[in-house]
């Protein structure tokens, strides 16, 4: 029995859009080709956090179920990679080989892309925090 598009969107929002956790819960066992086709048809209506959790949920799909939905999963991943949201692009790139190869892409260290920029920002912040801590420590020593 086919699932209506609007029902699918509401169901996904209820399952994946409720809290701020990154977990995808047990959604992977509830996915099927009809649900994914509905997602593909109306993906632009889903919030980025829902799509992120959906992408992550693909990792938990059983191999036999993955075989029956491989085309739809690959289509969702491909369209998420073309979204404007850089997190969607990054996670889509990481899970891109999963439907066919059951592996994640771990070489996403492109220094010119979003991931590289984010990683550099984190390193700068960490460096700045370490420097600030050393300065505070010096000030404490001078007060002794």
N, C-alpha and C positions, 0 to 999 in steps of 0.2 A: 504494500500500500504506500503510495507516495505521500510525502509530508509536504504540507503547504509552506511556501516561502516565508510568510509572516510568522507562522508557528515556529519555524526553525530559528529565525532571528530572535524571537522572544525567548525561546528555550536556551539558546546559546548565551544570551545576555544574563538570564537567570542562573545558568550553570557557571559561567566564566567571568561575568562582569560584576559580581556582587561584592567581593572584597578586594583588598589590595595585595593579597598574596600572589606569588608567581606560580603557585601550583595549579595544575589543571585537573586535580581531583581524579575521579573515575570516569571522566568524559570519554576517554579513548575506547572503552568497551561499548559505548552507546553510539559511536559514529558508524555511519554506513554510507554507501555511495549516494543514496537519495539525499541524505542530509548534506553531504559535501557538494552535491550539484546545486542545492538551494543556497548554500553559502557562496558558491561561485557566482550564481545569478544575482545576488544582492550583497556582495561583499562590501561595497562602498557604504552601506548602511551600518556596518558593524564598527564599534569603537576599536581603536588600536589595542587597548588592553585585552579585549576579547580575542582579537586576531593573534596577539602574542601568545596567549595561553593555548589557543587552538594549535598554533604551530608547535609549541612545546609538547602538547598532548600526542602528537604524531609519534613521538619516540616510544610511547607506551603501547602502541597498537601491536597486537599479536601478528607474527609473520604471515599466517594464513589469511587474516583479515586484511593485512597490508596488500597482499597480492590482489585481492578483489577490488581494492580502492586505489591502487597505485596511480592510475591516471588522474583521478580527481584530486588526490593528495598533491601530486606534482603540480597540477594546475593552481591549486590554492597557494602553494609555496611560491610558484612563479609570479603570481599576481601580487602577493605580499612583497616580493622583492622589488616590484615596480611602484609600490606605495611611496608617498612623500615622507612618511615617518621613518627616520633613520634606524630606530630600534627594530621596526618590522623588517627593514631591508637587511639588517645584520643577522637577526635570528633566522630569517628566510635563507640567507646564504649559509648559515651553519647547518640547517636541517636539509638543505637542497639535495644532497646525495642519499639521504636516509631511505626514501621509499625503494630505491633500486638496489642500494648497496648495504643497507643497514649499518651505516656509519655516519658520523657527523664530520663536517668540514672544520678542521681545527686550525687550518692555516689562513686565518682572516686578519693577519697582522699588517694589512696594507696601511702604511704610514700616511698616505695621502687621503685616505677615506675617513668616514665617520668614526670607525673603530680606532684607527690610529690617532685621530684628533682627541677622542675621549680618553684613550690611554695616556696620551701626552699630558692632558689636563690633570688627570689623576696623579701622574708622576710629579708634575709641577706642584700640585697641592701638597703632596706628601713631602717633597723637598722643602717647601716653604714651612710646613709644620715642623719638620726636623730642625730647620734653622732657627725657628722661633723658640723651640724647646731648648736648644743649645744656648741661645741668648738669655733665656730665663734662668737656666742653670748657672750661667756666668754671673748674672746679677745676684743670685742667691749666695754664691760663693763670695762675692765682693762684700756683701752685707755681713758675713760671718766674721 
